[in-house]
Structures are given as C-alpha cells and as structure tokens.
Amino acid sequence: MNEQIRITPVRTISHEGEPLGIIPTEEALNKAREVGMDLVEVAPDERPPVCRIMDYGKFKYQQKKRKTKGHVHHTKTKEIRLRPKTGTHDVDFKVKRAKEFLEHNDKVTISVVFRGREIVHVDEGRKVLERMISQLEDVAKIELSPSQHGRRIVCTLAPK
C-alpha cells in the first residue's frame, strides 16, 4: 500500500469504484491523498498491477469482522439437581437459573436425586420435577421425558 508500491504505472480504481485507467504510481498516490485515503494494491499479479483508492483501516476492520461473523454457539448440557424435599423458593431459584441456560441456547437436564429412604417417596420427586417443567414450558420443550434411572429421575429440556 501507498509508498510500498514499487511498480509504475498501475491500473487505478477510484474510491467510488470507477476505473481511472493506467497512470503512474505517483499520480495515483496523489489522487489517493487528495481524498484522504490510501492506495492499496489489490491484484499484484496482474500486469500492470491493479490498485484501488480506499480507506485501508476500514477495509482491514471489515475483513476481520467478516472472518468472525461465522461464530457458532456449541450447545452444552447444563444439569440442575434437586431433591424431593427441595423447598418452593429453592425450586423457583433453580427455575430462574434454568431459564438463563435456555436463553443461551444450552440444554438443561433436571435430576431429582433420592438419598436413603427417600426412594420410597418417588411421587414427591415427580411432583417437584413436574412443577419445574410446568414453570419452564414457556421457554423450553421436553426433549427426553422424565424417566427413573436407579436413585434419580432425569428429564432433558431444550430451548424453543
């Protein structure tokens, strides 16, 4: 760009995209300075090389922006653990946390874990799980319905 261009003459394109023709490098540099821009070599392999009058800083910024545009969110599975005796306020807080995960396009696995003699009261665990699912139904859909695996009941929710 600018003074680094050694070959003369160059095929020049204006900042508006109109061809200016084949002109000496010094003259092209002067035209670029008149409009407050840079002379950038865009096709160095051509004879004569093609140069464009442009804002080089803005050009580099747009290239970088295009490169990072393809960023993809990789879905993670977050787990929320509950017990059958979990209080209503604690469940509400866990619902709030699950909504945050779902808004970030992450899946949420809700587990109700039974310890000791709690396994006798599986229905209590199911009630806690159903309550949580009903509070999340506006932002999530059930991917895996509640099922019991040993001492836990597991359900997976995905964002809508």
C-alpha positions as CSV (number, residue, x, y, z in Angstrom):
1,M,0.0,0.0,0.0
2,N,1.0,3.6,-0.6
3,E,4.8,4.1,-0.8
4,Q,5.4,0.3,-0.7
5,I,4.1,0.0,-4.3
6,R,7.3,-0.1,-6.4
7,I,5.9,-0.8,-9.9
8,T,4.9,2.0,-12.1
9,P,2.5,2.5,-13.9
10,V,-0.6,1.0,-12.2
11,R,-4.2,0.4,-13.2
12,T,-6.1,2.5,-10.7
13,I,-9.7,2.3,-9.5
14,S,-11.2,5.3,-7.6
15,H,-12.8,5.1,-4.1
16,E,-16.2,5.1,-5.8
17,G,-15.3,2.0,-8.0
18,E,-14.8,3.9,-11.3
19,P,-11.7,2.9,-13.3
20,L,-9.2,5.8,-13.7
21,G,-7.0,4.0,-16.2
22,I,-3.3,3.2,-16.3
23,I,-1.5,6.0,-14.6
24,P,1.9,6.5,-12.9
25,T,2.1,5.4,-9.3
26,E,3.0,8.9,-8.0
27,E,-0.1,10.4,-9.7
28,A,-2.3,7.6,-8.2
29,L,-0.8,8.3,-4.7
30,N,-1.5,12.0,-5.1
31,K,-5.2,11.3,-6.1
32,A,-5.5,9.0,-3.0
33,R,-4.1,11.7,-0.7
34,E,-6.5,14.3,-2.2
35,V,-9.5,12.3,-1.0
36,G,-7.7,11.4,2.3
37,M,-7.4,7.7,1.6
38,D,-4.8,5.0,0.8
39,L,-3.6,3.5,-2.4
40,V,-3.9,-0.3,-2.0
41,E,-2.6,-2.9,-4.4
42,V,-5.5,-5.4,-4.8
43,A,-4.2,-7.6,-7.7
44,P,-0.3,-7.6,-7.6
45,D,0.0,-10.5,-10.1
46,E,-1.7,-8.6,-13.0
47,R,0.4,-6.5,-15.5
48,P,0.1,-3.6,-14.8
49,P,-0.9,-4.3,-11.1
50,V,-4.4,-3.2,-10.1
51,C,-4.5,-0.6,-7.2
52,R,-7.6,0.8,-5.5
53,I,-8.1,4.0,-3.6
54,M,-9.7,3.1,-0.3
55,D,-9.6,3.5,3.5
56,Y,-7.2,0.7,4.4
57,G,-8.0,0.7,8.1
58,K,-11.7,0.4,7.4
59,F,-11.0,-2.4,4.8
60,K,-9.0,-4.4,7.4
61,Y,-11.7,-3.9,10.0
62,Q,-14.4,-5.2,7.6
63,Q,-12.3,-8.2,6.7
64,K,-11.8,-9.1,10.4
65,K,-15.5,-8.6,11.0
66,R,-16.4,-11.0,8.1
67,K,-13.9,-13.6,9.5
68,T,-15.5,-13.6,13.0
69,K,-19.1,-13.5,11.6
70,G,-19.3,-17.3,11.3
71,H,-19.0,-17.8,15.1
72,V,-21.3,-20.7,16.1
73,H,-22.6,-21.4,19.6
74,H,-21.9,-25.0,20.6
75,T,-24.8,-26.3,22.7
76,K,-23.8,-27.5,26.1
77,T,-25.9,-29.6,28.5
78,K,-26.3,-28.0,31.9
79,E,-27.5,-30.0,34.9
80,I,-29.8,-28.9,37.7
81,R,-30.0,-31.2,40.7
82,L,-33.0,-31.3,43.0
83,R,-34.1,-33.4,46.0
84,P,-37.7,-34.5,46.8
85,K,-37.6,-32.2,49.9
86,T,-36.4,-29.1,48.0
87,G,-38.3,-26.1,49.1
88,T,-40.5,-23.9,46.9
89,H,-38.2,-20.9,47.0
90,D,-35.2,-23.1,46.1
91,V,-37.1,-24.6,43.2
92,D,-38.1,-21.1,41.9
93,F,-34.4,-20.0,42.1
94,K,-33.4,-23.1,40.1
95,V,-36.1,-22.4,37.5
96,K,-34.6,-18.9,37.1
97,R,-31.2,-20.4,36.6
98,A,-32.5,-22.9,34.1
99,K,-34.2,-20.1,32.1
100,E,-30.8,-18.3,31.9
101,F,-29.2,-21.5,30.5
102,L,-32.1,-22.0,28.0
103,E,-31.8,-18.3,26.8
104,H,-28.1,-19.0,26.0
105,N,-29.3,-21.9,23.8
106,D,-28.0,-24.6,26.2
107,K,-29.9,-27.8,27.1
108,V,-30.9,-28.4,30.7
109,T,-31.0,-31.7,32.4
110,I,-33.1,-31.7,35.5
111,S,-32.3,-34.5,38.0
112,V,-34.2,-35.4,41.2
113,V,-31.8,-37.4,43.4
114,F,-33.1,-39.7,46.1
115,R,-31.0,-40.5,49.2
116,G,-31.5,-43.2,51.7
117,R,-35.2,-43.8,52.5
118,E,-36.3,-41.0,50.2
119,I,-36.6,-43.6,47.4
120,V,-39.9,-44.8,49.0
121,H,-41.4,-41.4,48.1
122,V,-40.8,-41.3,44.3
123,D,-44.1,-39.5,43.8
124,E,-42.7,-36.5,45.8
125,G,-39.8,-36.3,43.4
126,R,-42.0,-36.5,40.4
127,K,-44.1,-33.6,41.8
128,V,-41.0,-31.4,42.2
129,L,-39.9,-32.3,38.6
130,E,-43.4,-31.7,37.1
131,R,-43.6,-28.3,38.9
132,M,-40.3,-27.3,37.5
133,I,-41.2,-28.4,34.0
134,S,-44.5,-26.5,34.1
135,Q,-42.7,-23.3,35.1
136,L,-40.2,-23.7,32.2
137,E,-42.7,-24.7,29.4
138,D,-42.9,-21.2,28.0
139,V,-39.1,-21.2,27.2
140,A,-38.4,-24.9,26.7
141,K,-39.6,-28.1,25.2
142,I,-39.2,-31.5,26.6
143,E,-36.5,-33.4,24.7
144,L,-36.4,-36.5,27.0
145,S,-39.5,-37.1,29.1
146,P,-38.9,-37.9,32.8
147,S,-37.6,-41.4,33.5
148,Q,-36.2,-43.1,36.5
149,H,-32.6,-44.3,36.5
150,G,-31.8,-46.0,39.8
151,R,-31.9,-43.4,42.5
152,R,-32.7,-40.5,40.3
153,I,-35.4,-39.2,37.9
154,V,-34.0,-37.4,34.9
155,C,-35.6,-35.1,32.3
156,T,-33.9,-33.1,29.5
157,L,-35.2,-29.8,28.2
158,A,-34.2,-28.0,25.1
159,P,-34.7,-24.3,24.2
160,K,-37.8,-23.5,22.0
